[in-house]
Amino acid sequence: MADYDNVAELYSNAMPDEGDYYHRTQIDPLIYSIIGDPKGKIIYDLGCGNGYIARNLSRKGAKVYASDISSKLIEIAEERSQGLDISYAAHDALKFDKYKKGMFDVVVMNMVIHYIKDINKLFRGISRVLKKDGIFVFSTNHPFRPVHPYSEWTLGKIDEKETLFIKVTGYLKKESREGICWCDNKTKLHLYNQPLHELVNTMSKYGLLTFRIEEPKGDGFAHDYSKELQDSHYIPTFIIIGTKRLDRCGNLR
């Protein structure tokens, strides 16, 4: 059973079509910016959750395919998407056999990639289903902001001035980690830590060449501190990466 089956209703109620606070203010505008005008494009929303990204793209004129490993989230997505040109499917993110080679103009993964263990298989599959010059865009937790207890806020001093920091451990470890779902603060989630160079280099191996990286400024939990301390940290919570499917590295066209 998928991790999110147990919290599907709770998650969907917290994630309206405009997204929650962090998606609405820090993540989604950059994803849409990298995609550009979706009108007339064929787009795959991989790990679609309750389908709100798929619906927004469909309303702007895209033909959208969307999948999620949680069958309960797919049921909710279908209920909320009546009348829209969206084809939903419930299956694992690494299952690409139902999609034709070069089928999509865009593949989007919004806060999903940290649930995937085998990024080689993932990027190989995405490369196969993308058209040449097609775009793959994803968002994830910033590598410097992994889930607790692998990072946490701390106060310290630089030149005797009190400063807000993030303590990070295990950044370079490719490993499985256990997190807690933000929806109910108790459901356990299975996450995988992938250093930034692993993501970028593995994508490049399959012809997905990075052309844009965004690190939106966000307060995270810094809003619990004074304005002076908030302004001292400038540590992004998320990272958004845009790639284009070219020929394989070493034989670019």
C-alpha positions in Angstrom: 0.0 0.0 0.0 1.3 3.4 -0.9 2.4 5.7 2.0 -0.2 8.3 1.1 -3.2 6.0 1.0 -3.7 6.5 4.7 -3.7 10.3 4.4 -5.2 10.7 1.0 -8.3 12.7 2.2 -6.3 14.7 4.6 -3.6 15.6 2.1 -6.1 16.5 -0.6 -8.1 18.8 1.7 -4.8 20.6 2.6 -3.7 20.8 -1.1 -6.3 22.8 -3.0 -6.0 23.6 -6.7 -3.8 26.7 -5.9 -1.5 24.5 -3.8 -0.7 24.9 -0.1 1.3 27.9 1.1 4.7 26.6 0.2 3.7 25.3 -3.2 1.7 28.5 -4.0 4.5 30.9 -2.9 7.8 29.1 -3.5 7.5 26.0 -5.7 4.7 26.0 -8.3 5.3 29.5 -9.9 8.8 28.3 -10.8 7.6 25.0 -12.1 5.0 26.8 -14.4 7.7 29.2 -15.5 10.0 26.4 -16.6 7.2 24.6 -18.4 6.1 27.8 -20.2 2.8 28.0 -22.1 1.3 24.6 -21.8 -1.4 25.1 -24.5 -1.3 22.3 -27.1 1.4 20.4 -25.2 1.2 16.7 -24.1 2.3 16.6 -20.5 2.9 13.8 -18.0 2.4 14.7 -14.3 4.4 11.9 -12.7 3.4 11.5 -9.0 0.4 13.7 -9.4 -1.1 13.4 -5.9 -4.6 14.7 -6.0 -4.1 16.0 -9.5 -4.1 19.8 -8.9 -1.1 20.5 -11.1 -2.6 18.3 -13.9 -5.9 20.2 -13.6 -4.2 23.6 -13.8 -2.2 22.6 -16.9 -5.3 21.1 -18.5 -7.3 24.2 -18.0 -4.6 26.1 -19.8 -4.9 23.9 -22.9 -2.6 20.9 -22.3 -3.4 17.3 -22.9 -2.4 15.7 -19.6 -1.5 12.2 -18.5 -1.1 11.8 -14.7 -0.1 8.9 -12.4 0.4 8.2 -8.8 1.3 5.1 -6.8 -1.6 5.9 -4.4 -4.9 4.5 -5.8 -6.8 6.6 -3.3 -5.2 9.8 -4.4 -6.0 8.9 -8.0 -9.7 8.3 -7.1 -9.8 11.8 -5.6 -8.0 13.3 -8.6 -10.5 11.7 -11.0 -13.5 13.0 -8.9 -12.1 16.6 -9.0 -11.1 16.5 -12.7 -14.5 15.8 -14.4 -14.8 17.6 -17.8 -11.0 18.0 -18.1 -8.8 16.3 -20.7 -6.7 14.3 -18.2 -5.9 10.5 -18.3 -5.2 9.2 -14.8 -3.5 5.9 -13.8 -2.5 4.4 -10.5 0.9 2.8 -10.7 4.5 3.0 -9.5 6.6 5.9 -10.7 9.1 3.6 -12.4 6.4 2.0 -14.7 6.8 3.5 -18.1 5.7 0.7 -20.4 2.3 2.1 -21.1 3.7 5.3 -22.5 5.1 5.5 -26.0 8.6 6.6 -26.8 8.8 10.4 -27.4 5.2 10.8 -26.3 5.5 13.9 -24.1 6.5 17.5 -24.5 6.9 17.9 -20.7 7.3 15.6 -17.7 6.8 17.2 -14.3 7.5 15.8 -10.8 6.3 18.1 -8.1 7.9 17.1 -4.7 8.1 13.5 -5.6 11.6 12.6 -6.5 12.8 12.1 -2.9 10.4 9.1 -2.7 12.3 7.3 -5.6 15.1 4.9 -4.8 16.3 4.0 -8.3 16.9 7.3 -10.0 18.7 5.5 -12.9 15.6 3.7 -13.9 13.5 6.8 -13.3 15.6 9.1 -15.5 16.0 6.4 -18.2 12.3 6.1 -18.4 11.6 9.8 -18.5 14.2 10.2 -21.2 12.5 7.5 -23.3 9.0 9.1 -23.1 10.2 12.7 -23.7 10.4 14.1 -27.2 13.7 15.5 -28.3 14.0 19.0 -26.8 11.2 18.1 -24.3 11.4 19.4 -20.8 11.6 17.6 -17.5 11.1 19.7 -14.5 11.0 18.6 -10.8 11.0 20.1 -7.3 12.3 18.5 -4.2 13.6 19.4 -0.7 16.8 21.4 -1.0 19.9 19.1 -0.4 20.8 21.4 2.5 17.4 20.9 4.1 16.8 17.2 4.5 14.1 16.0 6.8 14.6 16.0 10.5 16.7 14.7 12.2 19.2 15.1 9.3 18.9 18.9 9.5 17.7 21.4 12.1 17.7 25.0 13.0 20.4 26.3 15.4 21.6 29.6 16.7 25.3 30.6 16.6 27.6 33.5 16.1 29.8 34.8 13.4 32.1 37.7 14.4 30.2 37.9 17.6 26.9 38.5 15.8 24.0 36.1 16.5 23.1 34.2 13.4 20.6 31.6 12.4 22.0 28.4 10.8 20.9 25.0 9.5 22.9 22.0 10.8 23.1 19.3 8.2 24.5 15.8 8.5 24.8 12.9 6.0 24.5 15.1 2.9 26.6 12.8 0.7 25.0 9.6 1.8 22.8 7.8 -0.8 20.4 6.1 1.7 16.9 5.3 2.7 15.5 7.6 5.4 12.2 7.7 7.4 10.2 10.8 7.5 6.9 11.9 8.9 4.0 13.1 6.8 3.3 16.8 7.2 -0.4 16.1 6.9 -0.9 14.4 10.2 2.6 14.5 11.8 2.5 10.7 12.4 2.3 8.7 9.2 5.7 7.4 8.3 7.1 8.1 4.8 10.0 6.3 3.1 12.4 8.8 1.6 15.7 8.5 -0.2 18.6 10.9 0.1 20.2 11.8 -3.2 23.1 14.4 -3.3 22.7 17.1 -5.9 25.6 15.8 -8.0 23.9 12.3 -8.2 20.7 13.8 -9.5 22.3 16.1 -12.1 25.0 13.6 -13.3 22.5 10.8 -13.6 20.1 12.9 -15.6 22.9 13.9 -17.9 23.7 10.3 -18.5 20.3 9.9 -20.1 20.4 13.1 -22.1 18.5 15.3 -19.6 20.7 18.4 -19.5 20.1 20.9 -16.8 19.3 24.4 -18.1 17.8 26.1 -15.0 18.1 25.8 -11.3 15.9 27.8 -8.9 16.4 28.1 -5.1 13.4 30.2 -3.9 13.9 32.3 -0.8 11.6 31.1 1.9 11.4 31.5 5.7 10.7 27.9 6.5 10.5 27.9 10.3 12.6 31.0 10.5 9.4 33.0 11.0 9.5 31.9 14.6 12.6 34.1 15.1 13.2 37.8 15.0 13.2 39.7 11.7 17.0 40.3 12.1 17.6 36.6 12.5 15.3 35.7 9.6 17.4 38.0 7.4 20.6 36.4 8.5 20.1 32.9 7.1 18.9 33.0 3.5 18.8 29.2 3.3 16.3 27.8 0.7 13.9 25.1 1.7 13.3 23.8 -1.9 15.1 23.4 -5.2 13.5 23.4 -8.6 15.4 22.0 -11.6 14.6 22.3 -15.3 16.2 20.0 -17.9 15.9 19.5 -21.6 16.1 16.2 -23.4 19.0 16.4 -25.8 21.1 13.6 -27.3 23.2 11.7 -24.8 26.1 13.5 -23.3 29.2 13.4 -25.5 27.1 13.6 -28.6 25.0 16.7 -28.1 23.1 18.2 -31.0 
